[in-house]
């Protein structure tokens, strides 16, 4: 379908259906990609952050910080940390929201917890009811998971950090829950990906020999 015709088609449907029906992450991203077919260039990034940007842009999985029997830290987690260390992290994350894989976009949302809390909340609101699924790896468990379940947990004991300065470790010390659950909305995934939730573990990828 020609670009002009596609834009007219989407405009007609946006006017016909309620806004709520179209508040799907996939539709928003598709519309953005149609309007800007060439894609946005990432901001000037350091070499390590640029490499991290490319890793997150193309990642096929949204992973926890330790996966498999050996508890290996995925390269996406190290990339997340390297990108956040760059002064242009916020701008880079917002480009990833439009151009990364669905799994990469979740990493971008987690990063916004630190760089732009207001936009983070907007993304959480946008995604909390979506039916989209992503490839998810958590420990030894691998499979498809609904984005809405990753975004919001209704379980008692779900971590709810007071702000982006508090770590999971500090929250646990203050709340002492009987059970522990993570989600993106409460900041736990962001804290985990950023610095292992405040627990002592290697935070950077070992140098290659």
Secondary structure, 3 states (H helix, E strand, C coil): CCHHHHHHHHHHHHHHCCHHHHCCHHHHHHHHHHHCCCCCCCCCCCHHHHHHHHHHHHCCCEEEEEECCCCECCHHHHHHHHHHCCCCHHHHHHHHHHHCCHHHHHHHHHHHHHHCHHHHHHHHHHHCCCCCEEEEEEECEEEEEEHHHHHCCCCCCECCCCCCCCCHHHHHHHHCCCCCECCCCCCHHHHHHHHHHHCCCCCCCCCCC
